[in-house]
């Protein structure tokens, strides 16, 4: 980043983003599109009560702002793609680009905000070039909006604007509940730095914004439907991804296992407060990054897009302390481990024409459905007719992967865990260099 012309880096990144703009993760995207049908037939505020009657493929397990953003952007995408006057793959490409506009806009705003805060091009470029960031834009999820709001909440907290911080963190939580783990940390440090009034303003504004936005959904769907969809659904999910913990515990006590991340995060909050005592923006970002790393290490579900949580918060700290190159490489390795965990079984299914076990649903998926998922991801690819996947060399390689599946899984768990721990060490070391202690 230091030796390259920033404008050349920006041009290169623009080319990459143009290439990935038409890609999608069809598994999640098809579920998101099903939200639109539930909305049209039941109404927006009744979606949480209505979706269970449609089936698991219509599940709405995110807080209200995620379906609101997707339904709005998808309706606009369908309308604008129809105006393009083309059918087939062009129509699909336009639709995907328009759907992704909110997350790309959030990413651009995040980059601009970093530039305004630090007055250094390295910070926005570090964000835009991040492997987890590029992955989320390619796959499509709500992380860019959620983490822009979380970063802004921490920025306001560092400047003593705790009411605004609470509003921003509340909005972030209404996209995905994971950022609620930052609530105890910001509350404790607000009290320590500015007194009880600051902590009360933060909690009050956080609670108020969540209550106002959730009120119509609670009224029409019921509080039980909302909680069952957003909270309890995730508590009962199957173990997924190269998670280092809970593989054995989940089989015995799944409810206890699902609560472990919360307990660990709360304990980590006290440790961070006692040992780190951050006084600068970078210190707060480092502490928040550690909270997110604890979630990644203790959670029973690991998804490639989750890497965005840590990267978006820790990247500015890494740049400011001179550890960004190491952090970039390690975050890429962690993302590679998670990506291979999911992509290798899909590849085995597609090449060897065998069923694929879906960890999310606990069911097997037909090879034909796997082919559709892979084809839909890239639009222009037809996996069934690919000479590469049908070549003897590739088939022999895939057979070898399938035969050593158990060893491969242990290797990926080890790689993921080691990479996350190294990231944790880099963040702690970067913070220890903070001269505000």
URGI-V419614 format. One record per helix or strand of 2 or more residues. SS is the DSSP state (helix for helix, strand for strand). FROM is the first residue (numbers start at 1). TO is the last residue. If there is no record, write none. Layout:
BEGIN
SS_FROM_TO, SS_FROM_TO
END
This chain:
BEGIN
helix_6_20, helix_26_42, helix_44_53, helix_56_58, helix_64_83, helix_88_99, helix_101_118, helix_121_128, helix_131_139, helix_143_158, helix_162_173, helix_177_194, helix_196_221, helix_223_235, helix_249_252, helix_254_275, helix_281_298, helix_304_321, helix_324_352, strand_356_358, strand_363_365, helix_367_378, helix_383_385, helix_387_390, helix_392_403, helix_405_432
END
